[in-house]
């Protein structure tokens, strides 16, 4: 039996309104070297029906619906387990492949890289407007050797918070510890950076993906993810120097009250989050006072003030884009 070169691994949950468009961007590009593996984390909407409609005409699609919701990290791990490709392209259930993306991926796969990072274009949720033509700020492809692991981390890890950019050797994934990172929301980052890669990594400059920026399902949990889980993950990697980690993110970014103000503005920090923070750390009195004050401020006031501030001092700020697109309950 001849196995595929590439498995496109999609973890999905309640995305009936989006996954069809994702599949439509992929299916016309398929070759006999490519399969699609979809793991459904017990969706309660019509995700299964949508996928099965495409499965009826596309035998390359393999669909697995789980009996209960286990979390995005476990679902991606299951998708890679079910995959048969030499490489796995980890992909979200709402973003799109750009024309020719699979051909580009297959071309680079033949060079035997341990890891391929494909650039992406950031779009509004309805895909009508380009927000950032290149999320990874490079103009030409870059090859990074295992000895330059810190460089790979600094250059790519922030972009890799978007899972859809990752094409990884399945054997590498299967050989590494994964359960340690379940619940982190970023198991793929844990797999890649827990130890030196056995071979080189490739950063591809030309975007191959369109991201629906601001369409994430975890916006209400943004504070705990980006201020707690993400830095804890980054600072857990023993193969990365502290200097490289500091260049990417401080160990405790939540200590910056400006960051807390931002998360209050998008509705992701409130008194409940403040109380949870107090249980997890021993902060100085001035931080507690400042964080408490932000937590109890009216969300609409903070949101409006931050919009005004960024429109004046940083009109082209990526954070301004986040204000406009995040699913804030105050907007």
Secondary structure as the mmCIF struct_conf table of DSSP 4:
data_model
#
loop_
_struct_conf.conf_type_id
_struct_conf.id
_struct_conf.beg_label_comp_id
_struct_conf.beg_label_asym_id
_struct_conf.beg_label_seq_id
_struct_conf.end_label_comp_id
_struct_conf.end_label_asym_id
_struct_conf.end_label_seq_id
HELX_LH_PP_P HELX_LH_PP_P1 UNK A 2 UNK A 4
BEND BEND1 UNK A 5 UNK A 5
STRN STRN1 UNK A 6 UNK A 12
BEND BEND2 UNK A 13 UNK A 14
TURN_TY1_P TURN_TY1_P1 UNK A 16 UNK A 18
HELX_RH_AL_P HELX_RH_AL_P1 UNK A 19 UNK A 27
TURN_TY1_P TURN_TY1_P2 UNK A 28 UNK A 29
TURN_TY1_P TURN_TY1_P3 UNK A 32 UNK A 33
STRN STRN2 UNK A 34 UNK A 40
BEND BEND3 UNK A 44 UNK A 46
HELX_RH_AL_P HELX_RH_AL_P2 UNK A 47 UNK A 55
TURN_TY1_P TURN_TY1_P4 UNK A 56 UNK A 57
TURN_TY1_P TURN_TY1_P5 UNK A 59 UNK A 60
STRN STRN3 UNK A 61 UNK A 65
BEND BEND4 UNK A 67 UNK A 68
HELX_RH_AL_P HELX_RH_AL_P3 UNK A 72 UNK A 82
BEND BEND5 UNK A 85 UNK A 86
STRN STRN4 UNK A 87 UNK A 91
BEND BEND6 UNK A 93 UNK A 94
STRN STRN5 UNK A 96 UNK A 97
HELX_LH_PP_P HELX_LH_PP_P2 UNK A 98 UNK A 98
TURN_TY1_P TURN_TY1_P6 UNK A 99 UNK A 100
HELX_RH_AL_P HELX_RH_AL_P4 UNK A 101 UNK A 109
TURN_TY1_P TURN_TY1_P7 UNK A 110 UNK A 112
BEND BEND7 UNK A 114 UNK A 114
STRN STRN6 UNK A 115 UNK A 123
TURN_TY1_P TURN_TY1_P8 UNK A 125 UNK A 126
BEND BEND8 UNK A 127 UNK A 127
BEND BEND9 UNK A 129 UNK A 129
STRN STRN7 UNK A 130 UNK A 132
BEND BEND10 UNK A 133 UNK A 133
BEND BEND11 UNK A 135 UNK A 136
BEND BEND12 UNK A 139 UNK A 140
STRN STRN8 UNK A 142 UNK A 144
HELX_RH_3T_P HELX_RH_3T_P1 UNK A 146 UNK A 148
HELX_RH_AL_P HELX_RH_AL_P5 UNK A 149 UNK A 156
TURN_TY1_P TURN_TY1_P9 UNK A 157 UNK A 158
HELX_RH_3T_P HELX_RH_3T_P2 UNK A 159 UNK A 161
BEND BEND13 UNK A 162 UNK A 162
HELX_RH_3T_P HELX_RH_3T_P3 UNK A 163 UNK A 165
STRN STRN9 UNK A 166 UNK A 169
HELX_RH_AL_P HELX_RH_AL_P6 UNK A 170 UNK A 175
BEND BEND14 UNK A 176 UNK A 176
HELX_RH_3T_P HELX_RH_3T_P4 UNK A 179 UNK A 181
TURN_TY1_P TURN_TY1_P10 UNK A 182 UNK A 183
BEND BEND15 UNK A 184 UNK A 185
HELX_RH_AL_P HELX_RH_AL_P7 UNK A 187 UNK A 193
BEND BEND16 UNK A 194 UNK A 195
BEND BEND17 UNK A 198 UNK A 199
STRN STRN10 UNK A 201 UNK A 212
TURN_TY1_P TURN_TY1_P11 UNK A 213 UNK A 214
TURN_TY1_P TURN_TY1_P12 UNK A 217 UNK A 218
HELX_RH_3T_P HELX_RH_3T_P5 UNK A 219 UNK A 221
HELX_RH_AL_P HELX_RH_AL_P8 UNK A 222 UNK A 223
HELX_RH_PI_P HELX_RH_PI_P1 UNK A 224 UNK A 229
HELX_RH_AL_P HELX_RH_AL_P9 UNK A 230 UNK A 234
TURN_TY1_P TURN_TY1_P13 UNK A 235 UNK A 236
TURN_TY1_P TURN_TY1_P14 UNK A 238 UNK A 239
BEND BEND18 UNK A 240 UNK A 240
HELX_RH_AL_P HELX_RH_AL_P10 UNK A 242 UNK A 248
TURN_TY1_P TURN_TY1_P15 UNK A 251 UNK A 252
HELX_RH_3T_P HELX_RH_3T_P6 UNK A 253 UNK A 255
HELX_RH_AL_P HELX_RH_AL_P11 UNK A 257 UNK A 265
TURN_TY1_P TURN_TY1_P16 UNK A 266 UNK A 267
HELX_RH_AL_P HELX_RH_AL_P12 UNK A 271 UNK A 280
HELX_RH_AL_P HELX_RH_AL_P13 UNK A 285 UNK A 296
BEND BEND19 UNK A 297 UNK A 297
HELX_RH_AL_P HELX_RH_AL_P14 UNK A 299 UNK A 313
TURN_TY1_P TURN_TY1_P17 UNK A 315 UNK A 316
HELX_RH_AL_P HELX_RH_AL_P15 UNK A 318 UNK A 325
BEND BEND20 UNK A 326 UNK A 326
TURN_TY1_P TURN_TY1_P18 UNK A 329 UNK A 330
#
